[in-house]
Amino acid sequence: MSPPLADRSTNLQMQTQTARGQQNLHKSLLDRQLADRDGKSSKPYVSPSDAILSPASQKLASLKQRQIVKQ
C-alpha cells in the first residue's frame, strides 16, 4: 500500500470495499431476476391503451381488414 500523501494519477478511481460489495450485490440480484424471468413463462404485459387507435390507424386497419375479406 502506498503512503497516504503519495502522488497518484488523476485518472485512477478509488473504489472502496463497500462499493465493490454493492456492485456484487446488484450483479447477483440482476442475475437472479434474469434467471427467474427465464424460468417462468409469465404473460406479457398488455397496456390498456394498446387497443386505442388513432384515426389514421383505424383507417389503415379497416383497409387491411377489407383486403383480408376480399381474399
Backbone bond lengths (Angstrom), bond angles and torsions (degrees), N, CA, C in turn:
res aa  C-N    CA-C-N  psi(-1)  N-CA   C-N-CA  omega(-1)  CA-C   N-CA-C  phi
1 M - - - 1.448 - - 1.515 108.51 -
2 S 1.327 116.89 139.35 1.461 120.82 -178.32 1.528 110.07 -82.71
3 P 1.322 115.52 158.52 1.464 119.18 177.93 1.541 110.71 -61.65
4 P 1.316 118.35 153.25 1.469 121.54 -174.94 1.526 114.24 -60.20
5 L 1.324 118.38 -31.89 1.457 120.58 -176.10 1.518 112.51 -103.20
6 A 1.316 118.19 20.53 1.458 121.94 -179.39 1.526 109.80 -73.27
7 D 1.342 115.64 152.17 1.463 120.34 177.53 1.522 109.05 -69.04
8 R 1.331 114.99 137.64 1.463 120.67 178.25 1.508 109.39 -131.86
9 S 1.299 115.28 154.43 1.450 120.40 176.29 1.523 108.93 -67.52
10 T 1.332 117.08 139.45 1.465 120.21 179.38 1.523 111.65 -74.90
11 N 1.320 117.48 -13.17 1.460 120.73 179.88 1.528 113.27 -83.47
12 L 1.318 116.23 -13.77 1.459 119.54 -179.46 1.518 109.81 -81.43
13 Q 1.319 115.46 139.82 1.453 120.09 176.37 1.516 108.32 -108.88
14 M 1.305 114.67 134.41 1.453 118.78 177.61 1.514 108.22 -85.25
15 Q 1.289 115.42 134.61 1.450 120.16 179.94 1.519 107.90 -122.42
16 T 1.309 115.67 121.52 1.453 119.43 -178.17 1.522 109.83 -80.88
17 Q 1.297 114.66 166.46 1.453 120.54 -179.60 1.530 110.28 -63.72
18 T 1.336 117.77 -37.79 1.467 120.05 -179.08 1.521 110.45 -68.34
19 A 1.318 118.33 -35.67 1.461 120.69 179.01 1.528 109.80 -65.87
20 R 1.324 117.12 -41.51 1.459 120.31 177.27 1.522 110.59 -64.32
21 G 1.329 116.14 -39.24 1.462 120.59 178.71 1.521 111.40 -64.86
22 Q 1.332 117.00 -39.06 1.460 120.76 178.86 1.527 110.30 -67.78
23 Q 1.328 117.43 -39.88 1.461 119.99 178.58 1.525 109.95 -62.25
24 N 1.324 116.36 -42.08 1.462 119.73 178.71 1.519 110.59 -65.65
25 L 1.328 117.46 -37.59 1.456 121.68 178.99 1.527 110.05 -64.63
26 H 1.335 116.64 -46.84 1.463 120.49 179.67 1.528 111.27 -62.71
27 K 1.323 116.23 -40.41 1.455 119.83 179.48 1.520 110.86 -64.71
28 S 1.311 116.90 -42.06 1.465 119.51 -179.82 1.527 110.98 -67.76
29 L 1.332 117.44 -37.73 1.467 120.07 177.29 1.525 110.78 -64.95
30 L 1.324 117.23 -42.70 1.457 121.00 178.81 1.517 110.74 -63.54
31 D 1.329 116.93 -43.70 1.462 120.41 178.27 1.522 110.85 -60.38
32 R 1.324 116.36 -40.91 1.461 120.74 -179.71 1.534 110.41 -65.99
33 Q 1.340 117.23 -42.64 1.462 120.40 179.17 1.522 111.14 -64.22
34 L 1.315 117.61 -41.63 1.457 120.72 178.94 1.524 111.00 -65.43
35 A 1.320 117.35 -38.75 1.459 120.97 178.42 1.528 109.92 -66.06
36 D 1.337 117.52 -40.81 1.459 120.97 178.33 1.515 110.49 -63.98
37 R 1.318 116.96 -41.49 1.458 120.88 -178.25 1.526 110.33 -65.55
38 D 1.333 116.77 -39.19 1.461 120.42 -179.89 1.525 110.98 -69.98
39 G 1.315 116.87 -33.82 1.450 120.82 -177.29 1.512 113.41 -75.64
40 K 1.302 117.56 -29.31 1.457 121.29 -177.20 1.517 110.14 -100.69
41 S 1.307 115.88 144.03 1.461 119.56 174.13 1.521 107.84 -102.16
42 S 1.300 115.95 74.90 1.456 120.31 -178.14 1.525 110.24 -79.17
43 K 1.319 114.92 153.28 1.451 119.63 179.71 1.528 109.16 -70.88
44 P 1.312 117.09 141.44 1.471 118.46 177.68 1.523 110.20 -69.73
45 Y 1.306 115.88 149.91 1.458 121.25 -179.61 1.521 109.33 -73.18
46 V 1.320 116.07 131.90 1.457 121.74 177.12 1.516 107.28 -116.59
47 S 1.299 116.06 118.63 1.454 121.24 -179.47 1.521 110.03 -72.82
48 P 1.340 118.07 143.27 1.458 120.34 177.58 1.525 112.70 -62.83
49 S 1.305 117.10 -25.32 1.463 119.89 -178.15 1.525 112.70 -85.58
50 D 1.334 118.14 -0.56 1.462 120.28 179.84 1.519 112.43 -63.99
51 A 1.330 117.04 -30.23 1.458 120.44 -177.95 1.533 112.37 -79.56
52 I 1.314 117.49 -13.52 1.460 121.03 -178.41 1.524 108.91 -80.85
53 L 1.325 116.94 125.25 1.454 121.72 179.74 1.520 109.86 -113.54
54 S 1.301 115.23 145.49 1.454 119.87 173.39 1.530 107.86 -74.22
55 P 1.331 118.42 162.79 1.463 119.66 178.55 1.529 113.32 -55.83
56 A 1.315 116.97 -38.60 1.460 120.16 179.28 1.531 110.16 -66.91
57 S 1.332 117.18 -41.92 1.463 120.65 178.69 1.524 110.82 -65.80
58 Q 1.326 117.36 -37.26 1.458 120.46 177.78 1.527 110.50 -62.67
59 K 1.328 116.27 -42.57 1.461 120.50 -179.57 1.532 110.46 -64.43
60 L 1.329 116.69 -44.23 1.461 120.33 178.97 1.531 111.33 -64.49
61 A 1.327 116.99 -39.83 1.452 120.49 179.41 1.523 110.94 -65.07
62 S 1.347 116.72 -39.04 1.466 118.97 179.38 1.533 110.83 -68.64
63 L 1.337 117.71 -38.61 1.463 120.66 176.65 1.530 110.74 -63.21
64 K 1.323 116.23 -41.72 1.455 120.77 178.87 1.528 110.50 -63.56
65 Q 1.343 116.62 -41.72 1.456 120.33 179.73 1.528 110.50 -64.96
66 R 1.330 118.03 -38.87 1.464 121.15 177.65 1.528 111.80 -62.32
67 Q 1.330 116.13 -40.07 1.462 120.44 178.02 1.524 110.92 -64.21
68 I 1.305 116.87 -38.74 1.473 121.14 179.38 1.518 109.58 -66.40
69 V 1.346 117.48 -41.14 1.460 121.56 -178.49 1.519 110.26 -66.97
70 K 1.336 118.25 -37.37 1.463 122.11 179.97 1.517 111.09 -61.20
71 Q 1.302 117.78 -36.73 1.458 120.74 -176.04 1.466 109.43 -82.16
